[in-house]
Each structure stands twice: as structure tokens, then as C-alpha cells.
Amino acid sequence: MSAEARLKVLDRAEKEIMKLSRTDIGAVYEFMHKFRNNPEQPGLDLKSLHGDSRLMAARVKRDIRALLLHIGERDYLLIGVEHRSSVYEDLDRYAYRINRVTGGLEVMEVDPIDMQPVGDSIIGRLLPSTPAPAPLFSAYTDAQLIDLGVSEPLLPGIRRIVSEEELVQLVDRAPQVTTDVLFALYDGKTYDEVLEQITKPVRTTDDVDVDDLAAAVQRPATQVTTDDEALKFMLAESFERWQVFLHPTQRRLVERRYSGPARVGGGPGTGKTIVALHRVAHLARQLHPGTTKPILLTTFNRNLAADLKTRLLALGGAELLERVDIANVDRLAARVVAEQDPRAPKRKLDDNQAPQLWRKFLSTENGETTWDADFLAAEWDQVILGQALTSRSDYFRARRPYRGRNLNRMEREEIWELSERFVRWLAAGDSWTWRQVAVRGAALEMARAAEDKYRYRHVIVDEAQDLSAAHWRMLRAMVPAAPDDLFVTGDTHQRIYDNKVTLGSLGINIRGRSSRLTLSYRTTRQILAAALEIMSGETYDDLDGGQEDLAGYRSLLRGGQPFFCGARTWEEERDLIVTQLDEWHRPQDGSVAICVPTKELATDVMKRLEAEGIQAVEIGPDGPKVGDGVHVGTMHRFKGLEYQRVIISGVTDGLVPRMMISRYRDADPAKYQRERQRDRSLLFVAATRARDELAVFWHGAPSPFLSSRRQ
């Protein structure tokens, strides 16, 4: 009987496997299991191809073949899964090489598109009197491109590229380093910038033997899966594996030593959360064994905190979790207060209840007043608590950006007195809001820091744009100022809570230590284009007093156009939802989600799905209750989640944006603009949760956030 074989899987092959049906995925896993036990058993039909003793094919099932490289005596690498006809009839288009710069093994299609020579391009034929456009990379020699890490077999095709569309077609199946280098050059980065930012982090220090496949597979540049359990996990839970995959060019952000707080920004799907998770793992590896939970990983959203824990477990296992404290930032503040202030109120109220509480307070405790309850609630929430002000004199000196109305000293005096009475009124009912808890937690931690008592050595914050000033003061006080103290990731275009801060004013100086990711790994170019239209006309801050945009934000993934459709009534819109699920063959494996603006609409959708015999799973504060079924939730619940297909329903004027914010249009224009921007960001977040397909529905008048061509 033949000895067992060792089989590894190239990341390229993983992506191909992820596109297969569940039946075919099962066949691939069964093939791997059989191949490991005995690669020479007759049913696998292992044979060399085109006279290349290293390149081989084996039978997965009747119409599917595995493409393999023989890299050692009993060592094989799965590099692709193809239809039988492609393997035996069209194999010449494939090439495998060891990259001289990274030392990694690369598999590519040498000419994946049929590009015309520049002089015979489509553009040249349409405009015969116009000189043919210059190739995009004519300013760089072959030697320069190779030194940057571009794969040599692709150079002839690269020399013919004259447009972005041709560039996207070429790099669609190119090795990742080649893709990153070419797009960086296309985006205007200089040769030296690309060399420093993209090539240097992945350049190997080894002497590269371009014939030593075994050595190439061992290098970090060759992304492979090795053990059987990891393969099984990848095939059965491929989407979860995708959620912890670190792109090689992101590794420099993860492993860099920072002299102080650092920030990584970027649009949805660019890998900010993955960078944060790998940063946690990297820092944990630097610590001495036995150190107990010296690292904090935190975020604002509860269901995102639960998701971070799941993904960190997938990344590093239980041993890594033992060294990390993962907590929603409000729960963290509550824990601090419970430890140090046992007399604090016990009942915690949602911050969104503040306007109603102020109205009740003014009517029962104060009688008639000239102050509007909504204005007082916003002033207390955004200025007094938002800036963690603890004294009358602090409030008198406080700047009030974005509030829209100036206050004289007498008016501030009156508001401060009302605020103190309001806090006492809440405390009498053993209640306070979560924002109050954060302010108290910050004060307690700042007192500990004054005595050089700190809870953590490193703090990592995901979705940083949603934290309040009090949260940041508390986190700053939890870790001593030192290299690698604070690492934050976030995107202000996804701010869905009314927390706007300048980190520098809170003792967190990220100047000179900020990076931005621009390549989306989650969603297709078509979905991304539709999402960017939603954000047109808005400006956003960079968490440090400047402005930030989504310039250069792009995707290399291609798919179908998003589907936009309106209905006359909400009942008819629910019919559209069911019809769309039917077109998607009603998948109930957790890969499809339905997003709506309100809890009431979510309830209606779940009832309709259940009437249709479709399992509907609610997305709660801690995420979906179970993994299977069709997930249904409000837009706020979708932060941090990803799905293959998403339906956004109820995108109706009056729901998106909310009708209630119109009352601020004249009374508080600044607040009106902030609330409107929040609702736009919510829709943007929802649209970018989809990986492959997106459908957007409404009833009556569509949301003004949808461009006219989408309506």
C-alpha cells in the first residue's frame, strides 16, 4: 500500500473552491481525504500534464479535476480546481513561477484576456484619426517592474494595457503582489513609494532558488492551508475563513512598531477589522508566557464585539483568547464603575431615550420652561456628556461645535443647573444613561492612571468612529503612554452614532501614524459603485480635525449590477422580497440577509418569510441567534456583518432618512445635518455588507439618498 501524502492548498485554489456548489465542495473535501491516504489509488487518476513532471491533475468527480504541483517526494500543492475540459484542452494558459522578490510560489493565467495590441485597440478603431493611447506603464522598464515584484510571465500583457478596464481584466487573476503594484502605480504613487509601501514589506531576505518549490511553499508569501482540520473548516465555513485572511500588503501595518497611538482607516471591506485582529495576535506573540489578558480589544457595537470574539478564536484559538479581553466599550465602562463605585445607579437607559426623559423631567419637575426638551437633551448629551465636562466652569469654557446656536453666560448657567437637577432626578429612580456610565468610567480610570495604575499594555479599537469622547478618555487612561499603546481602526463614512471627536484633543496623538486602506476585498465593483453614489455630496472628518474622503477606494471583484425596484405599498414590497429570494433559490444557510430601517418592518418581514416556509433568523444585539436561515435585522444591527447576498428593503423617503429629523431642520440645522448624515451612513453600511449580490427595494417615494438613475 502506498504511503500517505501531504497535501497543501494554495489560497488561489481556496477562492476557486469557495465558488463551487455545496455538493461540489463536499466532493473536493472527499478528494483531499482520499488523496492524503493514497494519491496513487486508481479512482483519482493522478497523471502528469503536457510533459511537465511537476504539474499534475487528479479526478475529483466526473467533470471536475484538481490541478496539483508535485513539490517533494510525498508533498503536493493543490493550485486549482477546474472543469475537466479546461485541464486537458486549455492548460497552456497557466504558468507557475517562484517570484524572485517575495520568494513565494505564484500561479497565474499568462493571458487571461484577449487584449488587442495597442495600435489595434477598440479605441483606435473607433477614432482612427486619434493617436493610439500610450500604454499605462510605459514609464517603467521591465527591470523596474520585476524589482517591484511583478510576475515576469505577465509582462507582455502588462505592456499592452491602455485603460483601467484592461488593467482590471489583467489583474483579475494575477498574483496579489502584482495586482497591488500595478494599481498603486496606476493611482499615481511613485516607483519609490511603491517600493517602500508595497514591495519592501513582502520582500524575502532569503536567497531565492527559482526551482525550489518546496522552499517557496514554506515562505509567508505563499498563502497555503496545511492540516486536514483547517481544510475541512475552510471548505465547510469558507466565508468565516475569508473573514480572517490577512492580505500580505496589510502585514506591514500589523507588524510595524509604532512610537505611539496609530490609526488605520479605509472604506468598508478593506480589511480594517482583519488588520485589528491580526494586530492583537501579533502583540500577544510578543508578550511573555503567563501574562494575563494584557490586551484589550474593544468596539462600540455589541454584536460586533461578539463577532470579534468568534473571529479571533478562528484566527488564534483558545490560547489567544486567554490573553485578550474582548468587550463592548459600554460594558467595559459598566464593569469599571461596578468595581469602583458600588453606589452608582443600577438601571442603565438607552441614550436615545434622553429626549423623552427630558420632556418628562421638564413637565413633572420644572413646570413651564423656555427651553425645548430636544435642545436640552442634545446639549446635555453632545456637549456636557459628550466632552465629559464635570464642572460648571468647564461648561462655561467649552466649545460647542456643530450645535448651531450660541449661548451667553446666563443661558449656560441656566442649562447647567437644569442638567444637574436632571441627573439627580434620574438618580432618584436609580437610573442613568449609558453615556453617563462612560463619563463616570473615564473619571475613575483617569484617577487610577494618576497613580500609575493601568489595566492593559495594549488597547486595540475597532470601528473607532462610533466611540464618544468619554470612551476615549477612559481608554487613554487604561494604558500607559508608550510605543504600541493604542491601535485604532475605523471609517467615519460609517459613523452611525452621534459621536464626533478629535482624538488629538483627548490626548491621543495619531499624527504621522495614520494609514489608509483603499482596496475592498468584500464586495464587487458594481455594488461598490452603487454604495459610493449614496455618499455623494457629503464630507467627513478624519477623527483628528481634518477631512477624509473615499478617493481611490476600489474593488477588483466583478459581479452583476445591483437590482433596484420600487413598489406601491409595503405589502407589495414584501412580495418583491419573496420573489428575489426565489430567484436566489431560497438559500437558508445564513448567506442571505434582509436589512430594513425599523424593528416594525423587521417583524413584518419575518412573519412573511415564515408564512412562506422560509426560516427567518433575527439579528439581535449580539448578532444572529443561529447561523442558518435568512437573517433579518435593522440597519444598526448590520455593522460588522457580511453576507454573500443582501436585500435592503424599506428604502423609502420618510424611513431613510427618518421623517422625525425634519423637526430639527429650522430649530437646529446643525443637528438636522448630522442626523441626515447618520442615516446616509447607515444606508451606506447596509449596502456594503453584500459580497456578491445586492437588491434594494422601497414602497411609495424612494429615499433621496438613491440617485435618480437607480430609481
N, C-alpha and C positions, 0 to 999 in steps of 0.2 A: 504494500500500500504506500502511496506517495506521501511524503512528509507534508505537514501543513505549510501554508504560505502566509506571508504577512502582506496585508493589503491596506494601502492608504488611499485617501480620496482628496483630489485637488479641489480647491474652492470653486473653480470654474465648473467642475462636474457637479458639485453640490447645487449650484444655481440651475443647471440643466435638469437635475433630478426634481428640484422644487416645482418645476413647471409641469411635471407629469401628473396624470390622474392618480388617485389614491391606489387604484388597482396596480398600476404600473410601478408606483413607488414600492408597494409591497413586493412586487416581482424583483425589483432591484435589490432590496434588502435580502431576499431569499437567495439571490445570486451571490451576493457578497459572502453570505454564510457558507454556501456550498464551496465557493472559490477558496475560502480560507482553509476549509477542511481538506480539499484536494483539487487544485486547479486543473489537474490533468484528467479528471473524470470525463467520460465521453460526452455526456449531456451538455457540457459547457463549450465544447468545440473550440478550444483555445488554439489560435493559429497566428503566425506572423503575417504582416501585411506588406505587400509591394517590395518584398525582399529586404525589409528592414527588420533585423532580428530583435530590436528593442520595441518596436511598435506592434501591438497585438490587438486582436479582437476576440471577444468571447460572447457566447449566446446568453442573453438574459431571458428572453422568451421568443416566440416565433418571429416577431417583426422588430425586435429591439436588440441592439448589440452594445456591449460595453467596450470602450476604447481604452487600452491599457498601455503603460510603459513598463518594460521589464528593467528594473533599476538595480537588481542584485540577484544573487543566486536564488533566493526564495522571496524576494521583495518585489512587489508590484505597486504601481500607482494608477488608480482609475482617473483618467483625464477627460472622459466624456461619455455620454450616453446618446446614441444616435439610432435613427431608423436603419434597418438592415441595408437598404439600397444606398444610403449615404456613405456607409462604412466601406462597402465594396466597390462602389462606382465613382465616388467623388472625393476620395481621400486625399488627392493631391493638393487640395486647398489648405490642408492643415500643415502646420510646422511646429516643431518644438525646439527650443533653444535654451541654453543657460545664459542669463543676462550677465554681461561682463561687469556691470556696475553693482547690481544688487546681489549677484551670485545665485539668484533664485531661478527655478525652472519656470519657463513660460510656454504656454500652449496658445496658439493663435490661428486665425484664418488669415492666410497671407494676402488674399484679395477678396474680402467678404462682399464687396460691391463691384459692379461693373462700371467703373468710372472711365469716362472718355478722356483721352489726352486733352490737355488744356486748350490747344488750338481747335479741337473739335467738340468743345463743350456745348451743352444746350444753349447757354448764354451766347456763345459765339455764333451759333446758327440763327438764333432769333435776331441778333443785332450784328449782321455781317460787316457793317461799316465801323463797328466799335472794336478797338483792340481787345484781344482776349485778356481777361483779368489775370493779374500776377498770382502765382501760387502763394498760399498763405505763409509758407515757411521758407521762402526763397532767401530770406536774410540770414539763414543759418546753414552752415555746412553739415555734411553727413557726420563728420567727426564731432562737431559740437552736439548734434542731436544724440549721437551714441553716448557721448560723455555724460549727457543729462539722464541717460537711462532708457532712451527709446529703443525698442526692439529692432534689430537690424533687418530682419526679413520684411518689415513693413515700410522701409524707407522708399521703395519705388512708388507705392501707393500714396505715401505722405507727400511726395514731390508733386503729385497731380492735383492736390486739394486746392480749390479756389473759392470755396464757400463754407459757411458754417454747417449747412446741411450735409455736404460731403464729408466734413470733419466728423460730424456725429455718426454718419454711416460707417466711416472707417474705424472709429474707436469703439463702436458698439460691441465689438468682440475682441478688442485689443487688450493686452495686459494692462493692469491698473496703472503702473508707473508711467507707461507710455501715454495713457489717457490723461493723467494728471499733468504731465509735462506739456503736452500739446495744448491743452485747454488753458494752462497758465500763460503760455506764450501767446495764444490767441487773445487772451484777456488783457494783454498789454504788459505783462511782467517782463522784466529784462532777463537776459541769459543768466546774469549773476544772481538775481533774485530767485529764479527757478532752481539754480544750482544749490543755493543756500537753504531755501524753504522746502523744496520737494526732493531733490536728489540726495543731498547730504544726510537727511535722517534715515534713508533706506540703503545707503551705500555700505557694502560689506567691507570689513577690514581683512578678510581672508584673501589669500591668493586663489584666484578663480581658475579652475581647470574646466574648460567648456565641454569636456567629455565625461566628467564625473557626475553622473546623475544622482548617485547615492548621496554625495556631499551636498548637492544642490537642494535635495529634498529636505535635508536637515536644517537648512538656513531659514531664518524668520521670514525672508521674502517669499518663500514657497508656503502658502497657506494650505495646510492639509489637516484632515481629521484622521486619527490613527486607531484608537481602540474600538472594539466592537460595540460597547455600550454607547460611546459617543456617536457612532454611526447610526445606531438604532434611534437615538434621541434626535439626531439631525433629520432622519427620514420621517419619523413619526411626528416630530414637533419642529418642522423646518422653519416655521415662522419665528418661533422662540429663539432658535439658533441665530437667525438673521438679526435678532434684536440685541445680541451681544457681540456681533462681529466688529472687530476694530480694523478700520482701513489702515494700511501701512503708513500713509502720509499723516494720519492722525496720531501716530505713535509718538512723534516728537513733542506734541502737546501734553501727552500723558506722562512721558518720562523726563521731561525737562525739569531742572531745578530752578525754582523761581525765588527771587530775593524778597518777595512779599506777596500780598494778595494778587491773584491773577484771574482773568475773566476770559471765557471762550463764548463768543456769540455766533449767530448764524440762523438761517431760516429753518422751518420745520423739516425734519428728516435728514438734516445734515450731519447727524451723529453726535450732537452735544451731550445727550444723556449717556450714550455709549462711552464717550470720552470721560465723562464724570465717573462712570462705573469702573472703567479701567484705571482711572487715576486713583480711585480707592484701593484697588488691588495692588497697584504699583507701590503706593505709600505703605500698605500693610506689609509688603515683602521687605521693606527697608527697616522695619521695626524688630526689636529683639523678641525672641520667642517668650511667650508668657505674659506679654503686656496686655492688659485687659481693656478692650474697647477704647483705644486711644483715638479712634477716628469717628467723626460724626458725619453721616450722610443725611441731608435733610432737604425738604421741599415744602411747598405750601399746601398742595392738594393731597387729601387723604388717600384717594385711590391711587395716585401716582406714587406715594410713599410705599404702598403695598406692592405696586408693580416693581419698584426699585429693589425691594427685598427679594422678590421672585427672580429677577434678572441677575442680581448679584449672586444668588445661590447657584443659578445656572452657570455663571462665569467662574466662580471660585469654590463652590461647595460650602459645606457647613463650617469647615475650618476658617474660611474667610469671614463668614458671618459672625463668628465668635469674636472677631477683632473689631467689629464695626457696630456702632449704634445707629440704627436707621429709624428716624422718627419724623413724622409730620411736625412742622415748626410750631404750630399752635399747641399740639400735645406736649411737645418739649417744654414750652413755656409753662404749661399747666403743671408739668412734673416739677419744674424748678420751684414754682410757687407752693405746691403741696409740701415739698421738702422743707422750705424755709419760712413759710408764712401760713401755719395751720389755721389761723383765724380768718383767712380770706374767704369771701363768699364762695359757696359751693356750686350754685347753679350758673351755668355759662350760657349766654344768649348769643344767637347769630347776630353778627354785626349789621346785617341787612334789616334787622328789626329796629334799629336805632330811630328812624323817623317816627314809627308808630309809638315807640316808647316815649319819645319827646312830646308827641301830641298828647299822650295820656298824662304825662307829668305836668304839662302846662295847664291842662284842664282840671286836674284834681288837686294840684299843689300850689299853683300860682295864679289861677284865675285868668283874667284878661291880660294879654301882653301885646306889645307892638311887634315882637319878633315872630317870624314864621318858623314853625317847627322844623320844616325841611332845612332851612338855612342854619338853624342852631345845631341840628343833627350833623350836618356836613361840616360846620366849623369845629364842633367838638371832635368829630371823627377824623377829619383831614388835617386840622391844624394842631389842636391840643393833644389828642392822642397820636395823630399821625407823626408829629415831631417829638413825641414823648416829653411834652412840657409838664413840669411838675410844680411850677410856682407861678403866681400872678405876674411877677416881674419878668419871668421867662416869656410869658404870653405877650406882655406889652412890647417886648423887643422882637418877637418872632416875625419873620417874613411870612407873607400869606400868598405865595404864588398860586395862580390858577383859580383863585377864589372869586375874582370878578368884581368885588365891592370893597372899597376902602373903609376902614373903621377908625374913628378917632379914639382918644384915650378913654373918654367917658363910656363909649359904646363897648370897648374891650372890657372895662371894669364890670359893666353890667353882664356881659356874656360870661365872664369868668365866674362871677357869683352864681349865675344860673347853672353853670356847669358843675360847680361844687355841690349845689343843692341837688342837682340831678343824680350825681354819683351817690350821695347819701340816700336818696330816695330808692335807687336800685339796691344799695347795700341793705336797706331795711327789709327788703324782700329776699335777702341772701342771694342776690343776683349781680352779675356784671357781664360785660360783653367780652368776646374773645380778644378784641383789640386792647381792652383794659388788662386782660391777663398778660398779654405780650409786654405792655408797658411796665407792669409790675415785675415780670420776669427779667426784663432788661435791667431794672434798677437793682434787683437782688444780685444779678450776675456782675454788674459793674462794681458793686460793693465787695464782692469776692475777689474780683480782679485787682482792686486797690490793695488787697492783702496778698497779692501774688498767688492766688488760688485759682487754678484753671481746670476745667473739666477734660479738655481734649488737647491733643498735639496737632491735629489737622481737622479742618472743617471743610466739607465739600457741599455745595449748594446747587441743586438743580432747579430749573425754572425760576431763576433769581428775580425775574421781573415782577413776580407776584408778591414778594415779601414787603412788609412795611418797614418804616424807619425803626420802630421798636424791635422788630425781629432782628434787624441788622445790628442794632446796639447790643442786643443780647448775644448774638453770635460772635461779634467782635470781642466781647468780654469773656467768652468761653475758651478762647485760645490765645496764648501769648503771641505778641508780635514777633515773628521770626520767619526765616525762609520757609516756604511751602505751608504757611499758616492757613490761608483761605483760598479756595479754588471754586469759582462760581461759573455756572453756565446758564445761558438764558437768551431770550429774544423778545425785545419789547413789543414787536409786532403781535406777539401772542399774549400780551397782558390782558387778562380777563377780570382782574380785580382792581379796585381804585386805589392802588398803591404806587405812587410815583416818587422816587427818591433820587438823590445824588450821593453816590457811595463815598466820594471824597469828603463830603461834609460830615460823614458819620465815622470817620477815622479809618476808612477802607480805601487806600490809595491804589488804584489799578493802572494808573498812567504808565505807559511803556510796557505793560504786561497784559495787553489785550490782544486777542487773536479772533479772527472771524472765519467760519466755515461757509463755503458757498455752494458746495455740490450736494444735492439731495440724493440720498440713497433709498428713499422710501417710495416716492411717488413718480408717476410718469411726467414727461414734458407737457403732455396735453392737460393733465389735471393741474400741474403747477401753473401753467399759463392762465387757466381759469381762476385759480386761487389768487394769483397776483393782480388780476383785474379787480377783485374785491377790494384790494388795498389801495387802489389808485387814488391819488389826491390827498393822502394823509401823510403827516410827518411824525416821526417817533424819536424818542430820546435814546441815548446810549448808556443810561444808568450813571453817567458821570458828567452831566451838564452839557453834552454835545448832542448832535443828531445822528441818526443811523437810518440807512435805507437797505433795500434788498437788491441793490445793484450787483450784477454778477451772479446772482442766485440762479442755479440752473440744475437740470437733471439730464442724465444720459439715457434714462429708461424711456421706452416708447410704448404707446398703447392707443386704445381708441379714444375718441373725443368724449368728454363728459356729456351726459344727457340732461337737458333742461326742459321741463314741461310744467305748464300750469293747469289748474282745474277750476271749475266754477265754485265748488263747495268743498268743505273739509271731508265730507263723505266720499265725494268723487276722488279726492286726493288719496284717500286710503285705498281706493280701488287701484290707483296708479302704483302704489307701493306693492300691492299683491301681484300686479301684472309684472312689475320689474323683478320681483323675487322669482316668479315663474320663468322669466327669460333667463335668469341665472340658475335655473333648475333647482330652486329652493334649497340651497346648501344650508345645512343646520349643524355645521361643525365648528361654529364660532368664528368663521372667516368673514361673515357679513354682519354689518351693524346698521341700525337706523337711528338717526340723530334728529331731535326735534327741539324747539326752543323752550317748551314748558313741561312741567310734570303732568299737567292735564292731557296734553297731546300724547305724551308717552304712554299714559294709561290707556287712552283710546286706541293707540296703535297696537299695544299688547293684546287688548281684547279682540281686535280684528284678526290678528295673527292666530290667536288661539282658536277662534271660530273657524279659521281656515285649516286647522290641524297642524299649524307651524309652532314649534316650541319657541316661545318668547322669553328671553332672559333679561331681567332688569340690570342695568348698570347702576350700582349703588355707590355710596361714599367710598367704599373700599374696592370698587371695581365690579365686574360681572360676578354674579353669585355662583355660576358654574361656567365651565369653558365651552360647552356645546350650545346648540340652539342659535337663534338670531338675537343678537344683543341690541337692546333698546335703551336709550337714555337721553337726558337733556344735554345741551351743548357743553355745559360746565363739566359734565362727567367724562367728556372725551379727551380732556387734557392728558397727554402721555400715552394714550392708547393708539393702536394701529390695527387696521383691518385690510384684507385684500379688496373688499368691495364695501362701499358706504352709500347709503341713501340719506340725504339731508332733506327733511320734509318740514312743511310749515314755514318756508322762507317767504313769508307774506308781510307786506307793509303793515305795521302795527304790532307785529310779533318780532320782526327783525328789520329795523330796530324796534324796541318796545314803545308802545303808544304812551306809556306813563312818563317817559322822559321829556315829552313835549311841554310839560308844565314848567320845565326849567328854561325853556327857550328864551323867554323875556326876563324872568325873575333872576336867573343865574346862568347867563350864557356860557361861562367857562365850564360849569358843571354839565350843562347840556352837551357841549362838545366832547367832554371826557366820557360821558355815558354813551354817546353815539359812537365814539371811537372804540369803546369796550365792546359794544355789540358787533361792530365790524370785525374786531379781532376774534370774537367768538366764532363768527361765520368762517373766517379765515382758518382758524384752528380746526374746525369741523371738516372743511374741505380738504385739508392736508392730512387727515387721518387715513385717507384711502391710498392703497398701494397700486392697485391695478385699474379699478373702475369706480366711477362716481356718477350718481344720479341726483339731481336737485329738483324738488317739487314745491309748489305753492298753490294756494287757492285764493281767488279774488285778485287783488292787485299785488304784483310781485314786490319784493324788497327793493328799495332804491339802491342797495349795495350791488345788485346784479346789473351788469352792463346791459344796455338796450339790445345788443346783438345776442345776448343769452336768453332774452325773454321771448 
